[in-house]
Amino acid sequence: MLSKHFNVFFLCTFFSISSNFLHSDIIVPESVLKEINSFKLKKPIYRTKSEAIILLEKVIEKVNPSAVELCKKTGLNIEKCNWKLEVISGNQFNAYASGDNKISFFTGLVRGVYYEEELAFVVAHEIGHHLANHLNESRSRSIIGAILGAALGMEDGYGIDAAIIGSNLGSLSYSKKQELEADAISIKILKDSGYDLEKARMGVIRLTRTGPSRMYSVFSDTHPSGPERIMWFDEISKNE
């Protein structure tokens, strides 16, 4: 759905480089690893929960015009172009998108960044999951995987176990692609919203060091490794 409505230049750029980042054997230059390990990030600013909410609302207000414009271009119902914000008390350096257009943030994430742009990247990334319909895609693939797994497992009498394995593999089959898509959408939203992409990139480095993004990628990862995401960020942003 999303691919039909993005501008042609953005789409051509996206698809021409995306396939290289969907495999676990991508070669990460030593310079990227060195930068991740040596980059001097500013010390995060501690924020209370109320301060975290204020900052998140500020970010939402700034990215909303660009995000809504993209949302309209996808052909989604206008009601789907409004996102519900939830702040959860917790030290996790993380956020996630869920049903009913909800985006949830842990206070640990807001307290773990210095620049507003770092937080804006995560906000726009989660919006990207909603815009690209990733939640429904993941559910559909999981169901298909479960059916295929059960069917293949019937011959050996292990249908139930095979269904579980198939469901898990089905949900993983495009998860890396979805994360990279959400990153690309985030970069476009930030640029259109007037944010400094260099400062946003620092957030990706910080995520690599302290968040769910890891230094290396394996087949069953649901997220690209940190270096992969930084390389992807650089490819997309230089063509934006």
Backbone as CSV, one residue per row, in Angstrom:
resi,resn,N_x,N_y,N_z,CA_x,CA_y,CA_z,C_x,C_y,C_z
1,MET,0.831,-1.202,0.000,0.000,0.000,0.000,0.861,1.245,0.000
2,LEU,1.835,1.275,0.847,2.669,2.467,0.977,3.447,2.745,-0.296
3,SER,3.944,1.675,-0.955,4.824,1.854,-2.099,4.143,2.543,-3.264
4,LYS,2.840,2.553,-3.349,2.127,3.157,-4.457,2.067,4.671,-4.355
5,HIS,2.384,5.205,-3.194,2.123,6.617,-2.973,3.339,7.467,-2.654
6,PHE,4.464,6.852,-2.299,5.667,7.649,-2.074,6.127,8.254,-3.393
7,ASN,6.845,9.370,-3.310,7.322,9.955,-4.548,8.301,9.001,-5.223
8,VAL,8.392,9.094,-6.564,9.151,8.125,-7.358,10.618,8.087,-6.966
9,PHE,11.209,9.247,-6.729,12.634,9.286,-6.391,12.906,8.538,-5.092
10,PHE,12.078,8.787,-4.097,12.260,8.122,-2.809,12.123,6.616,-2.963
11,LEU,11.123,6.187,-3.730,10.905,4.758,-3.920,12.057,4.092,-4.658
12,CYS,12.518,4.721,-5.732,13.620,4.136,-6.497,14.867,3.999,-5.629
13,THR,15.139,5.014,-4.840,16.279,4.973,-3.926,16.114,3.861,-2.916
14,PHE,14.899,3.771,-2.354,14.628,2.786,-1.310,14.825,1.361,-1.827
15,PHE,14.195,1.044,-2.951,14.235,-0.328,-3.441,15.576,-0.699,-4.049
16,SER,16.318,0.282,-4.529,17.601,-0.025,-5.151,18.656,-0.431,-4.138
17,ILE,18.493,-0.010,-2.891,19.510,-0.334,-1.894,19.000,-1.243,-0.780
18,SER,17.672,-1.463,-0.712,17.117,-2.214,0.419,17.523,-3.678,0.433
19,SER,17.622,-4.313,-0.755,17.882,-5.749,-0.790,19.208,-6.118,-0.148
20,ASN,20.187,-5.242,-0.213,21.507,-5.533,0.356,21.476,-5.608,1.874
21,PHE,20.435,-5.043,2.475,20.377,-4.987,3.926,19.447,-6.046,4.507
22,LEU,18.954,-6.943,3.683,18.015,-7.945,4.160,18.673,-9.293,4.393
23,HIS,19.992,-9.346,4.291,20.708,-10.603,4.479,21.655,-10.487,5.662
24,SER,21.859,-11.591,6.351,22.673,-11.579,7.562,24.166,-11.520,7.274
25,ASP,24.553,-11.764,6.006,25.969,-11.824,5.701,26.504,-10.501,5.161
26,ILE,25.794,-9.408,5.404,26.262,-8.114,4.944,27.623,-7.799,5.561
27,ILE,28.508,-7.247,4.761,29.849,-6.911,5.232,29.842,-5.500,5.802
28,VAL,30.148,-5.397,7.071,30.185,-4.097,7.741,31.616,-3.574,7.735
29,PRO,31.860,-2.427,7.129,33.226,-1.881,7.101,33.769,-1.652,8.504
30,GLU,35.048,-1.844,8.655,35.698,-1.632,9.943,35.509,-0.200,10.421
31,SER,35.407,0.735,9.480,35.244,2.140,9.847,33.929,2.393,10.579
32,VAL,32.888,1.638,10.207,31.589,1.791,10.867,31.667,1.285,12.297
33,LEU,32.279,0.121,12.476,32.427,-0.433,13.822,33.282,0.480,14.699
34,LYS,34.323,1.035,14.108,35.206,1.933,14.851,34.457,3.183,15.282
35,GLU,33.633,3.716,14.375,32.869,4.915,14.721,31.904,4.646,15.864
36,ILE,31.215,3.508,15.816,30.263,3.164,16.867,30.958,3.106,18.225
37,ASN,32.133,2.497,18.261,32.852,2.306,19.514,33.532,3.568,20.029
38,SER,33.885,4.475,19.120,34.663,5.640,19.530,33.883,6.951,19.545
39,PHE,32.684,6.945,18.962,31.919,8.195,18.866,31.594,8.725,20.267
40,LYS,31.858,10.007,20.475,31.616,10.620,21.789,30.205,11.196,21.846
41,LEU,29.330,10.427,22.435,27.952,10.866,22.593,27.810,11.760,23.825
42,LYS,26.949,12.753,23.731,26.704,13.610,24.879,25.935,12.842,25.951
43,LYS,26.213,13.190,27.195,25.546,12.523,28.308,24.049,12.781,28.263
44,PRO,23.234,11.735,28.401,21.776,11.905,28.345,21.270,12.891,29.404
45,ILE,20.163,13.527,29.099,19.531,14.461,30.027,18.451,13.724,30.808
46,TYR,18.552,13.726,32.142,17.527,13.060,32.943,16.240,13.886,32.895
47,ARG,15.140,13.199,32.647,13.840,13.862,32.582,12.844,13.105,33.441
48,THR,12.029,13.849,34.184,10.964,13.220,34.956,9.903,12.715,33.974
49,LYS,8.951,11.950,34.478,7.906,11.432,33.601,7.110,12.572,32.975
50,SER,6.810,13.603,33.755,6.053,14.738,33.217,6.870,15.477,32.159
51,GLU,8.177,15.600,32.388,9.050,16.240,31.402,9.157,15.386,30.141
52,ALA,9.161,14.067,30.337,9.222,13.150,29.199,7.980,13.299,28.328
53,ILE,6.828,13.410,28.972,5.568,13.560,28.244,5.560,14.871,27.459
54,ILE,6.037,15.936,28.089,6.086,17.248,27.423,6.974,17.195,26.183
55,LEU,8.143,16.554,26.312,9.060,16.466,25.184,8.466,15.606,24.068
56,LEU,7.849,14.502,24.426,7.237,13.644,23.425,6.114,14.365,22.682
57,GLU,5.313,15.108,23.419,4.228,15.866,22.795,4.783,16.933,21.858
58,LYS,5.904,17.526,22.230,6.559,18.524,21.382,7.019,17.887,20.072
59,VAL,7.623,16.696,20.186,8.104,15.987,19.015,6.931,15.588,18.113
60,ILE,5.882,15.041,18.716,4.696,14.628,17.964,4.115,15.810,17.197
61,GLU,4.034,16.962,17.864,3.484,18.158,17.231,4.319,18.579,16.021
62,LYS,5.640,18.415,16.124,6.523,18.844,15.046,6.506,17.888,13.854
63,VAL,6.448,16.572,14.129,6.491,15.607,13.034,5.109,15.326,12.450
64,ASN,4.072,15.712,13.169,2.715,15.349,12.770,2.324,15.814,11.360
65,PRO,2.602,17.076,10.968,2.203,17.504,9.619,2.781,16.627,8.518
66,SER,4.065,16.321,8.592,4.707,15.479,7.583,4.167,14.056,7.637
67,ALA,3.994,13.527,8.860,3.507,12.156,9.018,2.072,12.027,8.509
68,VAL,1.247,13.007,8.805,-0.148,12.970,8.353,-0.215,13.060,6.832
69,GLU,0.652,13.888,6.241,0.689,14.013,4.787,1.031,12.669,4.142
70,LEU,2.016,11.975,4.702,2.358,10.644,4.197,1.210,9.664,4.403
71,CYS,0.574,9.772,5.551,-0.541,8.887,5.879,-1.671,9.039,4.868
72,LYS,-1.971,10.274,4.506,-3.036,10.527,3.521,-2.678,9.924,2.173
73,LYS,-1.387,9.953,1.828,-0.946,9.425,0.538,-1.034,7.904,0.481
74,THR,-1.094,7.253,1.618,-1.231,5.795,1.619,-2.658,5.362,1.343
75,GLY,-3.593,6.308,1.410,-4.988,5.969,1.198,-5.675,5.447,2.440
76,LEU,-4.999,5.541,3.585,-5.605,5.095,4.835,-6.733,6.031,5.255
77,ASN,-7.669,5.488,6.001,-8.734,6.314,6.572,-8.102,7.400,7.426
78,ILE,-8.640,8.610,7.355,-8.063,9.744,8.083,-7.964,9.467,9.573
79,GLU,-8.835,8.610,10.092,-8.778,8.257,11.510,-7.489,7.519,11.855
80,LYS,-6.920,6.861,10.841,-5.676,6.132,11.053,-4.459,7.054,11.035
81,CYS,-4.686,8.331,10.787,-3.589,9.301,10.735,-3.444,10.060,12.050
82,ASN,-4.058,9.548,13.094,-3.900,10.114,14.436,-3.315,9.038,15.336
83,TRP,-2.226,9.386,16.018,-1.527,8.387,16.822,-1.685,8.679,18.312
84,LYS,-1.957,7.603,19.049,-2.157,7.723,20.494,-0.820,7.520,21.203
85,LEU,-0.506,8.438,22.083,0.766,8.408,22.788,0.587,7.804,24.180
86,GLU,1.495,6.895,24.531,1.491,6.291,25.867,2.912,6.313,26.422
87,VAL,3.049,6.801,27.646,4.343,6.820,28.313,4.308,5.838,29.476
88,ILE,5.242,4.899,29.467,5.298,3.851,30.486,6.515,4.073,31.377
89,SER,6.317,4.022,32.665,7.429,4.155,33.601,8.275,2.888,33.541
90,GLY,9.544,3.052,33.257,10.429,1.894,33.160,11.769,2.309,32.606
91,ASN,12.796,1.556,32.925,14.152,1.911,32.521,14.521,1.419,31.121
92,GLN,13.617,0.695,30.476,13.934,0.167,29.152,14.199,1.299,28.168
93,PHE,15.256,1.127,27.398,15.591,2.096,26.348,14.888,1.631,25.081
94,ASN,13.555,1.822,25.047,12.789,1.211,23.970,11.437,1.892,23.787
95,ALA,10.805,1.580,22.656,9.461,2.038,22.330,8.868,1.001,21.390
96,TYR,7.537,1.001,21.235,6.933,0.045,20.321,5.576,0.548,19.831
97,ALA,5.202,0.071,18.654,3.901,0.385,18.070,2.975,-0.797,18.311
98,SER,1.707,-0.501,18.587,0.733,-1.564,18.823,-0.605,-1.175,18.203
99,GLY,-1.609,-2.021,18.399,-2.902,-1.812,17.775,-3.560,-0.489,18.126
100,ASP,-4.600,-0.130,17.349,-5.353,1.103,17.549,-4.470,2.343,17.449
101,ASN,-3.455,2.266,16.587,-2.581,3.415,16.331,-1.850,3.914,17.574
102,LYS,-1.580,3.010,18.493,-0.898,3.405,19.728,0.615,3.302,19.567
103,ILE,1.326,4.271,20.161,2.781,4.241,20.227,3.170,4.398,21.690
104,SER,3.896,3.430,22.197,4.256,3.422,23.613,5.755,3.669,23.786
105,PHE,6.082,4.509,24.752,7.472,4.857,25.039,7.764,4.613,26.505
106,PHE,8.931,4.040,26.774,9.380,3.906,28.153,10.108,5.177,28.556
107,THR,9.948,5.569,29.797,10.630,6.778,30.268,12.143,6.623,30.143
108,GLY,12.624,5.381,30.201,14.059,5.137,30.055,14.591,5.593,28.715
109,LEU,13.747,5.554,27.678,14.163,6.018,26.364,14.328,7.534,26.358
110,VAL,13.335,8.239,26.889,13.375,9.703,26.889,14.508,10.208,27.784
111,ARG,14.790,9.495,28.847,15.882,9.877,29.748,17.250,9.478,29.202
112,GLY,17.239,8.635,28.180,18.500,8.108,27.680,19.062,8.845,26.485
113,VAL,18.413,9.958,26.084,18.889,10.711,24.921,19.264,12.132,25.336
114,TYR,20.035,12.769,24.475,20.425,14.168,24.717,19.659,15.101,23.776
115,TYR,19.745,14.824,22.497,19.102,15.689,21.504,17.639,15.296,21.275
116,GLU,16.837,16.277,21.013,15.433,16.037,20.664,15.340,15.176,19.408
117,GLU,16.288,15.381,18.487,16.289,14.624,17.233,16.422,13.125,17.454
118,GLU,17.160,12.735,18.492,17.317,11.311,18.784,15.966,10.685,19.111
119,LEU,15.202,11.393,19.912,13.875,10.913,20.286,12.931,10.975,19.084
120,ALA,13.056,12.038,18.295,12.192,12.203,17.126,12.372,11.048,16.141
121,PHE,13.596,10.553,16.020,13.844,9.424,15.118,13.039,8.207,15.550
122,VAL,13.001,7.949,16.848,12.259,6.792,17.359,10.757,7.008,17.190
123,VAL,10.287,8.226,17.490,8.863,8.540,17.336,8.430,8.309,15.890
124,ALA,9.191,8.879,14.945,8.841,8.749,13.524,8.982,7.308,13.047
125,HIS,9.928,6.567,13.628,10.101,5.150,13.289,8.842,4.361,13.654
126,GLU,8.312,4.590,14.842,7.111,3.869,15.269,5.901,4.294,14.447
127,ILE,5.823,5.565,14.094,4.769,6.017,13.189,4.904,5.288,11.855
128,GLY,6.161,5.101,11.427,6.425,4.403,10.183,5.856,2.991,10.161
129,HIS,5.917,2.304,11.294,5.342,0.959,11.366,3.839,1.005,11.091
130,HIS,3.174,2.021,11.645,1.737,2.152,11.410,1.446,2.517,9.958
131,LEU,2.209,3.460,9.415,1.984,3.892,8.040,2.164,2.751,7.045
132,ALA,3.142,1.900,7.305,3.448,0.793,6.391,2.630,-0.463,6.689
133,ASN,1.721,-0.358,7.652,0.826,-1.477,7.983,1.589,-2.715,8.442
134,HIS,2.711,-2.506,9.119,3.550,-3.627,9.521,2.905,-4.538,10.551
135,LEU,2.072,-3.976,11.425,1.457,-4.815,12.456,0.563,-5.877,11.833
136,ASN,-0.241,-5.462,10.856,-1.116,-6.428,10.181,-0.317,-7.394,9.323
137,GLU,0.753,-6.901,8.693,1.608,-7.771,7.882,2.213,-8.874,8.735
138,SER,2.694,-8.514,9.912,3.337,-9.500,10.789,2.345,-10.557,11.242
139,ARG,1.126,-10.113,11.576,0.110,-11.074,12.001,-0.236,-12.036,10.862
140,SER,-0.370,-11.483,9.646,-0.720,-12.321,8.494,0.365,-13.343,8.209
141,ARG,1.625,-12.912,8.244,2.732,-13.824,7.953,2.851,-14.902,9.020
142,SER,2.562,-14.521,10.267,2.629,-15.482,11.352,1.575,-16.574,11.158
143,ILE,0.379,-16.182,10.742,-0.705,-17.139,10.508,-0.350,-18.064,9.351
144,ILE,0.139,-17.475,8.238,0.527,-18.272,7.076,1.640,-19.248,7.445
145,GLY,2.625,-18.744,8.210,3.726,-19.607,8.630,3.248,-20.766,9.480
146,ALA,2.282,-20.502,10.349,1.749,-21.550,11.220,1.036,-22.622,10.402
147,ILE,0.252,-22.196,9.404,-0.471,-23.145,8.561,0.505,-24.029,7.780
148,LEU,1.510,-23.395,7.165,2.493,-24.157,6.400,3.295,-25.097,7.300
149,GLY,3.667,-24.583,8.477,4.430,-25.408,9.404,3.653,-26.628,9.846
150,ALA,2.367,-26.425,10.134,1.521,-27.538,10.563,1.351,-28.546,9.440
151,ALA,1.143,-28.037,8.224,0.948,-28.924,7.073,2.185,-29.786,6.825
152,LEU,3.359,-29.178,6.880,4.601,-29.910,6.652,4.905,-30.872,7.788
153,GLY,4.441,-30.518,8.991,4.737,-31.347,10.147,3.822,-32.538,10.298
154,MET,2.698,-32.534,9.595,1.723,-33.610,9.724,2.316,-34.970,9.363
155,GLU,3.185,-34.982,8.366,3.731,-36.257,7.903,4.489,-36.985,8.997
156,ASP,5.126,-36.252,9.870,5.915,-36.862,10.928,5.163,-36.919,12.249
157,GLY,3.915,-36.462,12.243,3.123,-36.503,13.461,3.465,-35.408,14.454
158,TYR,4.136,-34.373,14.009,4.515,-33.283,14.904,3.871,-31.974,14.462
159,GLY,2.618,-32.045,14.086,1.929,-30.885,13.546,1.918,-29.680,14.463
160,ILE,1.681,-29.903,15.756,1.578,-28.780,16.694,2.904,-28.058,16.828
161,ASP,3.982,-28.829,17.067,5.302,-28.214,17.191,5.693,-27.514,15.899
162,ALA,5.402,-28.135,14.762,5.755,-27.549,13.477,4.990,-26.256,13.252
163,ALA,3.748,-26.206,13.725,2.936,-25.003,13.570,3.533,-23.846,14.355
164,ILE,4.014,-24.141,15.552,4.623,-23.101,16.381,5.891,-22.574,15.726
165,ILE,6.725,-23.504,15.251,7.962,-23.110,14.575,7.648,-22.306,13.315
166,GLY,6.669,-22.775,12.552,6.291,-22.079,11.329,5.779,-20.685,11.605
167,SER,5.015,-20.550,12.683,4.498,-19.237,13.057,5.628,-18.288,13.396
168,ASN,6.604,-18.781,14.154,7.740,-17.946,14.531,8.551,-17.524,13.314
169,LEU,8.821,-18.484,12.425,9.589,-18.163,11.225,8.805,-17.223,10.317
170,GLY,7.494,-17.417,10.275,6.678,-16.544,9.443,6.715,-15.114,9.915
171,SER,6.707,-14.921,11.221,6.732,-13.567,11.755,8.098,-12.921,11.588
172,LEU,9.146,-13.753,11.425,10.493,-13.213,11.256,10.831,-12.917,9.803
173,SER,10.075,-13.499,8.869,10.490,-13.492,7.475,10.697,-12.111,6.884
174,TYR,9.942,-11.118,7.325,10.114,-9.785,6.797,10.371,-8.761,7.897
175,SER,10.680,-9.224,9.097,10.818,-8.295,10.206,11.976,-7.322,10.018
176,LYS,13.087,-7.801,9.482,14.213,-6.902,9.228,13.827,-5.868,8.176
177,LYS,13.151,-6.343,7.143,12.701,-5.450,6.081,11.772,-4.387,6.659
178,GLN,10.890,-4.790,7.549,9.960,-3.837,8.155,10.696,-2.780,8.962
179,GLU,11.706,-3.212,9.716,12.461,-2.259,10.527,13.196,-1.253,9.649
180,LEU,13.773,-1.736,8.548,14.473,-0.834,7.648,13.503,0.109,6.947
181,GLU,12.326,-0.397,6.608,11.298,0.463,6.019,10.899,1.562,6.989
182,ALA,10.690,1.177,8.255,10.296,2.166,9.265,11.392,3.204,9.468
183,ASP,12.659,2.769,9.409,13.774,3.715,9.516,13.760,4.698,8.349
184,ALA,13.514,4.179,7.139,13.493,5.035,5.951,12.362,6.053,6.030
185,ILE,11.195,5.601,6.475,10.053,6.513,6.634,10.376,7.564,7.680
186,SER,11.025,7.132,8.762,11.398,8.055,9.831,12.309,9.160,9.313
187,ILE,13.300,8.778,8.524,14.246,9.758,7.986,13.516,10.778,7.113
188,LYS,12.591,10.296,6.284,11.832,11.211,5.421,10.981,12.171,6.256
189,ILE,10.319,11.640,7.282,9.488,12.488,8.148,10.336,13.536,8.855
190,LEU,11.498,13.124,9.383,12.364,14.061,10.096,12.861,15.156,9.167
191,LYS,13.279,14.787,7.975,13.782,15.777,7.024,12.677,16.778,6.679
192,ASP,11.485,16.268,6.383,10.374,17.140,6.030,9.914,17.997,7.209
193,SER,10.249,17.552,8.423,9.853,18.295,9.621,10.909,19.292,10.071
194,GLY,12.032,19.337,9.363,13.080,20.302,9.679,14.053,19.871,10.752
195,TYR,14.093,18.588,11.064,15.024,18.100,12.083,16.419,17.905,11.483
196,ASP,17.427,17.984,12.319,18.825,17.788,11.939,19.099,16.284,11.879
197,LEU,19.337,15.759,10.679,19.547,14.323,10.522,20.842,13.842,11.169
198,GLU,21.846,14.709,11.256,23.096,14.316,11.902,22.866,14.016,13.385
199,LYS,22.053,14.836,14.033,21.742,14.604,15.451,20.856,13.373,15.602
200,ALA,19.960,13.158,14.646,19.123,11.957,14.687,19.984,10.708,14.558
201,ARG,21.005,10.787,13.718,21.912,9.662,13.512,22.626,9.283,14.803
202,MET,22.897,10.282,15.647,23.520,9.996,16.936,22.617,9.089,17.769
203,GLY,21.313,9.230,17.574,20.375,8.368,18.281,20.500,6.922,17.842
204,VAL,20.795,6.702,16.560,20.987,5.343,16.061,22.242,4.736,16.677
205,ILE,23.290,5.542,16.784,24.517,5.071,17.430,24.243,4.735,18.887
206,ARG,23.465,5.593,19.540,23.148,5.345,20.958,22.314,4.075,21.102
207,LEU,21.357,3.870,20.194,20.550,2.650,20.213,21.422,1.414,20.045
208,THR,22.432,1.532,19.191,23.349,0.416,18.969,24.117,0.064,20.232
209,ARG,24.453,1.077,20.997,25.230,0.840,22.218,24.378,0.382,23.396
210,THR,23.176,0.938,23.514,22.408,0.710,24.740,21.053,0.078,24.537
211,GLY,20.553,0.035,23.290,19.205,-0.447,23.053,19.161,-1.840,22.482
212,PRO,18.016,-2.190,21.830,17.826,-3.538,21.286,18.671,-3.833,20.063
213,SER,19.167,-2.818,19.367,20.016,-3.067,18.200,21.357,-3.627,18.645
214,ARG,21.803,-4.677,17.985,23.049,-5.319,18.391,24.156,-5.026,17.396
215,MET,25.369,-5.372,17.787,26.526,-5.121,16.928,26.581,-6.103,15.760
216,TYR,25.991,-7.294,15.927,26.070,-8.296,14.868,24.677,-8.863,14.596
217,SER,24.504,-9.403,13.402,23.209,-9.904,12.971,23.264,-11.418,12.764
218,VAL,22.181,-12.100,13.148,22.062,-13.529,12.867,20.715,-13.761,12.184
219,PHE,20.527,-14.965,11.653,19.354,-15.251,10.844,18.046,-14.946,11.574
220,SER,17.948,-15.336,12.845,16.684,-15.222,13.557,16.464,-13.875,14.214
221,ASP,17.344,-12.915,13.974,17.139,-11.579,14.536,15.870,-10.962,13.978
222,THR,15.130,-10.264,14.821,13.958,-9.544,14.351,14.302,-8.109,13.998
223,HIS,15.493,-7.651,14.347,15.949,-6.308,13.996,17.290,-6.406,13.275
224,PRO,17.564,-5.455,12.402,18.904,-5.395,11.820,19.904,-5.104,12.930
225,SER,21.153,-5.475,12.724,22.164,-5.132,13.715,22.391,-3.628,13.695
226,GLY,23.013,-3.119,14.765,23.275,-1.697,14.855,24.057,-1.144,13.678
227,PRO,25.185,-1.769,13.311,25.947,-1.282,12.159,25.141,-1.273,10.868
228,GLU,24.297,-2.296,10.680,23.444,-2.334,9.491,22.512,-1.120,9.460
229,ARG,21.968,-0.792,10.612,21.026,0.338,10.665,21.728,1.658,10.389
230,ILE,22.948,1.792,10.871,23.697,3.023,10.626,24.036,3.142,9.138
231,MET,24.446,2.030,8.525,24.739,2.039,7.098,23.483,2.373,6.294
232,TRP,22.372,1.820,6.695,21.088,2.086,6.046,20.699,3.556,6.210
233,PHE,20.872,4.075,7.417,20.573,5.484,7.690,21.378,6.381,6.758
234,ASP,22.642,6.075,6.617,23.511,6.894,5.768,23.110,6.830,4.296
235,GLU,22.740,5.639,3.839,22.326,5.479,2.442,21.049,6.261,2.141
236,ILE,20.071,6.141,3.042,18.788,6.819,2.815,18.936,8.328,2.943
237,SER,19.618,8.778,3.993,19.699,10.226,4.249,20.479,10.967,3.171
238,LYS,21.474,10.337,2.582,22.259,11.032,1.561,21.482,11.158,0.252
239,ASN,20.438,10.339,0.115,19.618,10.407,-1.083,18.306,11.155,-0.858
240,GLU,18.120,11.651,0.369,16.895,12.391,0.673,17.039,13.831,0.233
